[in-house]
Amino acid sequence: MKKKFAFLFVGLFFLSACSAGPSGGSAGAAGDNSNAGNQQEGDTIKVGLNLELSGAVAGYGAQEEEGAELAVEKINEDGGILGKDVELVTKDNKSDNNEAATTAANLTTNDNIVAMIGPATSGAVKAAIPNVTKAQVPMVTPSGTDDSITVSNDQVQEYIFRSCFQDSFQGVILAKYATDNLEAEKTAILGDNSSDYATGLTKAFTDEYDGDIVAQENFTKGDKDFQAALTKLKETDFDVLYVPGYYEEAGLIIKQAREMGIEQPIIGADGFGDEKMIELAGEENVSNVFYTGHFSALAPANDTVEPFIDDFKGKYDKEPSTFNALSYDAMLMIKAAIENEDSADSTDIAKGLAELQDFVGVTGNISVDQDHNPEKPLVVVGFTDGEESSAETIEP
Amino acid sequence: MELMIQQLVNGLFLGSIYALMALGYTMVYGIINLINFAHGEIYMIGSFIGYFLIQSFNTWQVLPNAWGFFAALAISMVVSAFLGVVIEFLAYRPLRKSTRISSLITAIGVSYLLQNVMIYFFSPDSRPYPQSIARKTYSLGVIDISNIQLLILVVSVTLMILLQVIIKKTKMGKAMRAVSVDNDAAQLMGINVNRTISFTFALGSALAAAGGMLIGLYYNSIDPMMGVAPGLKSFVAAVLGGIGIIPGAALGGFVIGLIETMATVFGFSDYKDALVYLVLIIILLVRPAGILGKNIKEKV
């Protein structure tokens, strides 16, 4: 019996070694080949969507799918790109980082896409980087804001781009906003220390902030009880509560803080940007809450915003959200890159994206900088009783 | 000082939920020496049943507000009790005579199965719980307490007392105690062992469901993975109090709640989960029978 198992294991080991072999070899070969990456073939330009359509952050993925679909519909109505129709290949990465990597490999090798949109979260994007880099297909994430996505170890990731700004930028702007607009001299931080996103935000904020950080407490993803931390914070004298984290915990923090009588402004980054945040907190509790957004209908960045909102309402019968707008822009950035390069081969698209300047998107006028990050204005939206009540545009 | 009292109160409410769940672990362990890892999932399913009931009460305009919550609580407890019995019948009973490790692995399997079934049907998103009881905060001198916190404490303490009465005063309770001492001897005395074990699962599951609903109301957020962390922590609570001992589980629950809260008070919020498991390790090293457990000397 034991012997049988031993054979089985040895067999499995060899099998897995075999399957790893050829793909490694082809990657090496692709590097020397002048026709590297995926070529555009036939009458359609295939763009992949690698999104969180189910799982913990399905909210983001579903919205980004809508935005990209609307963009493609518009592009095809207007005659496509270089006379060719755009075809979306949508795949669900189930909000799982490993799955995101597999999906990326699947889209680039099996579906022969020339560019990819997604994933929505930083962790999933990072997991997908090796596979898209190997396939030499550019990836534009609409909402992966972690700094190390585009630049890691001082090395710019050649095939990775984004239509959103990076975390450090949000943290810096929030620090400025707290000082200039909310006149906060003392800030308390209640941050998620289990995600790259939130720790990046915390670091950027603390580096930039001029006032005092009087208290800092941490929580981890999935926590539901913040009573102890909030009770402790309530006793400290602070002007603003900064909550770097996602909407699930932020909603509960806002609810528990307001019910406990903490009336100070609560600020956060784009991770707050989901309807669920308001539902979880309860409408009556979401007042004096501010977060940085990429897009607000109250503060349109340029003339493209109004038609975008109309088109979106026409197709989906609701107001477009930040994530809708960002993936809409991601698709249009790819279109602009193809047109500038006059080629829809994946390596050319990557080149076009890297050189993209003064692109007019619904989330602002974007110029891609040398680190592959878009330079564009940022909006801080404010809430009263669960309704968006203010939006201020802040230039970088 | 005021701050400290408020924090102790916070810990107490958190602890009462752990205590409710720990009772289920401890009863099942006491009676068939099985750590029922699917217990956290019953807690989750209990809260989902309550969620759908309250929502349908609201749409049909029957039993508004607090009455709706209590009606949903009662129904959810009954349904979850039934579910607990079904799980026992399908997953644990066929394995009762096999090794303990195989039952344990089955329990873990059932736990994953329930999580994934719920994710499949109801999406993994967390959803806001209907706030059928409006929150009011009372200021009692130095501390603030809300009506929901009071409700949690009252419901859990009532259920714990009720449980103690069932076990000490009823015939079924007597049978449970007998089976926990010696399964075979109990059978020889004419006790229907299968029925007694089913009853134990029913009781434990009903308590877990109550915990799940109270937590839903308290935090306004439920999701299919909500049972994992509290499940593990109340297991620690059961071991801490002395697994198999009912008052021990209640005590352990409160202690875990207080440890977590105090960890945050003293600036170890990063390590509060680690601290709970550290306590588990220490108790297993120093006093493996738990706080209220008796050290039974084995005769050689």
Interface residues (C-beta under 8 A of the other chain):
Chain A: S54 G55 A56 A58 G59 S95 N193 E217 N218 F219 T220 G222 K224 D225 Q227 A228 A229 T231 K232 E235 E248 G251 L252 K255 Q256 E259 M260 G261 K276 E279 L280 G282
Chain B: L3 Q6 Q7 N10 G11 F13 L14 S123 P124 D125 S126 R127 P128 Q131 R135 T137 D144 S146 I215 Y219 N220 S221 M225 M226 A229 E260 T261 T264 V265 S269 D270 D273
